[in-house]
Structures are given as C-alpha cells and as structure tokens.
C-alpha cells in the first residue's frame, strides 16, 4: 500500500492544480451511447413530420452566419430575420453566441431526426465532429453507425450523413398550445432554471417536457426539448454587451479586490475539500480491491464450475443491476401491419422456416413467428441488453402465436456464405477474423457485462448474422437463460432437463449430463470458429469428432512432422484460395482446440479469447 501513496498524492495534486474544463464532461456524455434521461425523440403514430428549430453556438471554425448557413444548408436572409440581426453575413459573431436555426424534423426508423450532409474538407476529421463541430446535437455513436469507416477517420471530400436529434409535438402537446419543440444543446454551467428563464418558461414546464425535476442535474453536450407556443426570439440569448460606466472610485476598487480575494479563497477551499474527499475514496477503493483480489485467490481453487463461470466484470454489482433493469421501448404492431409488410407472409418474403422480411415505414425488418414461451424469453432478455453485436428487438405483435420484429441484417446468416462457394469468396480472411471477434465481443457482453449473466446456449453459424458493413450480430435467443436460473436447475434433482440446441454444437457435458454453463457457449464458439476456418458445418457428430481429432493431433505433428502445414492447408476453406496468413490460421486452430476441450474447466474464458483475437485482427 505504501507504493500507492505517491500516485494518490500526484492525482490529488493534479486535481488541485489543473482547471476543470468543460471538455471533461463533454467526452463523458457525447462520445458514449448512453440514453439521455428525460428526452423523447421516439417516433409515434401521433407525431408527424414538422418544422422546428435547433440552437447552435458560434465557434472558432464557424463564426459567421455565412459559414453556419452552409453547415446547415439554411437560408441566410431567413436567419437574419429569425435572429433579429442586421450585421453582414460575413461579419464575425461573438464566440458562443446562440443562433436559432429552422429544421425539418422527420421519422427515420425508430427516432426522429433532421438530416444534413456534411462534406469533410479535412483529412483529420473523425467521428468527434458530432461532439465538436455539431456541439452534441447528435452522438458520436450515431454518426459511427450511419457512416462506418474502417479506421474511424473520415476521408477528405466524403459526404457524411448527419442526423440531428429533434422532435415534433404530439396531439396532447398541441392541444396545450405547444407548436414547436426546440432542440437545445446543454453547455457547462446550464441548469433547468437558467434555461427556462432564457426561454421565458417556468422550470416546471421545461422539466415536465423532458421528464426531469427542476432541480435535476443536466450534463454538457446532452440536449433538452424546449416547448414553445410560438417561434422563439433569441435577442436575449446573445451575449450582453459590456456596460459602459465611469471609473470606480478607489474605495470601490478596494472593495471589489477584497470580494474577489474572498471568492478566490472560497473556491480554493472547495477544491481542497474535494481533493481530500477524492483521496479518501480512492484509498478506500484500492483497499477494497486488494482485499477482494486476495480473497478470490484464496477461494479460486475451491470454486465449482458454475461459480467460476458466473463471475462478472469488476464493475459495481449495484451499477450492473441498475443497468440490467433498463428496458428498451418496443413498438406494438398489428397483425394487419405485418401482413402488409410481408405481402401476406408470401414465399417471396420468406427468409427461413418462420422468418420473413418485411418493410415498415421505409425500413427493412426481420419478422419471426415464435411460440408464446419462446417469445416471452426472448423479450425478457433482449429488452435488458443492448450491444452492437447483438441483434436488436424492435417490436412485437401480440397474437395467440406471437410475432417478434427484429432489425434486418442485409447479408443474411454466416452459414449462407459458408455453404455457397461463390458467396464464400467474399468472406476474405480479414472479414472472417472480424466476424470471429464480433461474436466473441457479444459473448463477452452476455457473460461479463450484464446482471445476471446469460448463457446463450445456441451459438451457431445460422444464428450469426452479417450486416452490410460485414460486422457480425448474434441472434437466436430462444433458449438463452440467466446463469442463476441454470445453477438453480442444476441443484434441483427433480428438475427434468430437456436437451435443446443444434446438433453438432452441443458440448459433451451438456449432451451427456445436461450441465449448462458459460463454458457451453465457449464450446459453441469453437465450432463456429472451426466453420470459419473450414466452411464445414458441425451438423454431424462423427465429422465434428474427426475435426476435434485433427486439432488434438496437430500439436504433436507440429513438433516433428513436415506434413502438418499441408494438413492444415487441406483443412482450410477452398474459397479462400490460400489467401490467408498461415501463422494466424494456425493460431486460430489452436484457439479452436482449446474451446472444444472435453473438460469444460480446460476451456478458455471469453475474456482470454477476446484478448487473443484482438491481437489477430
């Protein structure tokens, strides 16, 4: 513990001496994809496209009306009138001066946006333009999803789709006189009462619109919706001009200096108290962490498989529990809507046995019919999880045999590509490695980042779906269960276990004894990695066993056989035409061998697999 004290004091000193800048808060809220409490940008049946407004602040690179209008493709004359300005459009505004901009707000899928095109003129542009150029009016994650670039950099000259958050009043709001919902980006120092005064509103009205208490804390580079009964006027929102007054007499100057000194001392005292509090908290966290590590090391050798498999990441259990209770909003579809979307469930719209492709409000969706029990299980899980590598559940149709509506992945399943040699040629080695990494990321999220942890139980190449950008998402949550439920079933001797899952993917301990744990998912993942290497499907038990035998033998043959490389090349998918790094292929083969060990305790954790794959992509 002594060696940690210099670090703690260094952090405390940095806390005291470094100014607290707005960017520290900006990064936390704009660059993450967490939901903004209280805001409501969902498209609903009683909201229609509308004209509304956003607030934008002049900044160093966009300091004139001319540059701002070109950024948002607005009419300069309209902006001059709207903002009661008479200065030339090429004249510099004050930095942070607020400008009102008219926008057209429409539904795009689940949310409403105003869409603009931004032409990148700099080779250094990245997704940070969402938080810098566009001041948090959209999130960096939204920009990333709409405009994916492999290295995260936007090529100069590229046209980027910008979707600004906005909303239209619903019927209830319109009856109360609300005509516009102005999107207002929060800045450092803002609070509900201050913003309400700026728009001549009561804090209660502003808070109610955004689902917030007037005393709620709001964060920079998030947005609020401002309900207005008429077009807002922004004369009062500009920075006030300095007041001209005669020089203060000496006694007033001295009094001002004393007041300034007292304010400075008070501020320094607050900073000192905050630093001391921070140091105490940090010491407590470090001590708790050290004791936890020591206790876990002592208990590690005595933990059963289920206990070891259920360990979560080192996030606070209370935080994980709170996160897992956040449910997504689902759309409710009528059967008639789904029939129209799928051409009355025609054969042309059929993707597989019970899955159809439909088009609703301009968006393609996957519509799957399920049993009532299976649908309930899927809804219970997918409304509690949210990950880029897990297929999103959009809505449901509550019939006697329900339908669930999922996001549509344009390239279909991984098995579709591996089963067709012509399509398989599109699956380059780099794409296969990215898919392997994406599947592992999804499993890591389910195993380590949710409370309770989940066991998917049905990872296979038909439940891995490929997006237009060649990224993988896992679906097929029909038999997924919380790990705690599986542990209780294992303890219950009277519980009759039904063995479910796809033939050829079942782990030995599950197939023979019905023992399910996170290690079952690791075994399934090994089979999928095997398919990525060879394109063979693990549907035949004998074929699967022979593949495992090959993986077991290869380690011995590497030490003395000159034929092992040829054996590996013969095993690889012919669609690759030999275009792959032999070393990476060999490493991936050994990972597969580890995942498919008979003894589940010898299989690697998903965390270890993630680290290994991250070095290979």
C-alpha positions, 0 to 999 in steps of 0.5 A: 500500500505504501507504493500507492501513496505517491500516485494518490498524492500526484492525482490529488495534486493534479486535481488541485492544480489543473482547471476543470474544463468543460471538455471533461464532461463533454467526452463523458456524455457525447462520445458514449451511447448512453440514453439521455434521461428525460428526452423523447425523440421516439417516433409515434403514430401521433407525431408527424413530420414538422418544422422546428428549430435547433440552437447552435453556438458560434465557434472558432471554425464557424463564426459567421452566419455565412459559414453556419448557413452552409453547415446547415444548408439554411437560408441566410436572409431567413436567419437574419430575420429569425435572429433579429440581426442586421450585421453582414453575413460575413461579419464575425459573431461573438464566440458562443453566441446562440443562433436559432436555426429552422429544421425539418424534423422527420421519422427515420426508423425508430427516432426522429431526426433532421438530416444534413450532409456534411462534406469533410474538407479535412483529412483529420476529421473523425467521428468527434465532429458530432461532439465538436463541430455539431456541439452534441446535437447528435452522438458520436455513436450515431454518426459511427453507425450511419457512416462506418469507416474502417479506421474511424477517420473520415476521408477528405471530400466524403459526404457524411450523413448527419442526423440531428436529434429533434422532435415534433409535438404530439396531439396532447402537446398541441392541444396545450398550445405547444407548436414547436419543440426546440432542440437545445444543446446543454453547455457547462454551467446550464441548469433547468432554471437558467434555461427556462428563464432564457426561454421565458418558461417556468422550470416546471414546464421545461422539466415536465417536457423532458421528464426531469425535476427542476432541480435535476442535474443536466450534463454538457453536450446532452440536449433538452426539448424546449416547448414553445407556443410560438417561434422563439426570439433569441435577442436575449440569448446573445451575449450582453454587451459590456456596460459602459460606466465611469471609473470606480472610485478607489474605495470601490476598487478596494472593495471589489479586490477584497470580494474577489480575494474572498471568492478566490479563497472560497473556491480554493477551499472547495477544491481542497475539500474535494481533493481530500474527499477524492483521496479518501475514496480512492484509498478506500477503493484500492483497499477494497480491491486488494482485499477482494483480489486476495480473497478470490485467490484464496477461494479460486481453487475451491470454486465449482464450475458454475461459480467460476463461470458466473463471475462478472466484470469488476464493475459495481454489482449495484451499477450492473443491476441498475443497468440490467433493469433498463428496458428498451421501448418496443413498438406494438404492431398489428397483425394487419401491419405485418401482413402488409409488410410481408405481402401476406407472409408470401414465399417471396418474403420468406427468409427461413422456416418462420422468418420473413422480411418485411418493410415498415415505414421505409425500413427493412425488418426481420419478422419471426413467428415464435411460440408464446414461451419462446417469445416471452424469453426472448423479450425478457432478455433482449429488452435488458441488453443492448450491444452492437453485436447483438441483434436488436428487438424492435417490436412485437405483435401480440397474437395467440402465436406471437410475432417478434420484429427484429432489425434486418441484417442485409447479408443474411446468416454466416452459414449462407456464405459458408455453404455457397462457394461463390458467396464464400469468396467474399468472406476474405480472411480479414472479414472472417477474423472480424466476424470471429471477434464480433461474436466473441465481443457479444459473448463477452457482453452476455457473460461479463457485462450484464446482471445476471449473466446469460448463457446463450446456449445456441451459438451457431453459424445460422444464428450469426448474422452479417450486416452490410458493413460485414460486422457480425450480430448474434441472434437466436435467443430462444433458449438463452437463460440467466446463469442463476436460473441454470445453477438453480436447475442444476441443484434441483434433482427433480428438475427434468432437463430437456436437451435443446440446441443444434446438433453438432454444437452441443458440448459433451457435458451438456449432451451427456449430463445436461450441465449448462454453463458459460463454458457451453457457449465457449464450446459453441464458439469453437465450432463456429470458429472451426466453420470459419476456418473450414466452411464445414458445418458441425451438423454431424457428430462423427465429422465434428469428432474427426475435426476435434481429432485433427486439432488434438493431433496437430500439436504433436505433428507440429513438433516433428512432422513436415506434413502438418502445414499441408494438413492444415492447408487441406483443412482450410476453406477452398474459397479462400484460395490460400489467401490467408496468413498461415501463422494466424490460421494456425493460431486460430486452430489452436484457439479452436482446440482449446474451446472444444476441450472435453473438460469444460474447466480446460476451456478458455474464458471469453475474456482470454479469447477476446484478448487473443483475437484482438491481437489477430485482427 
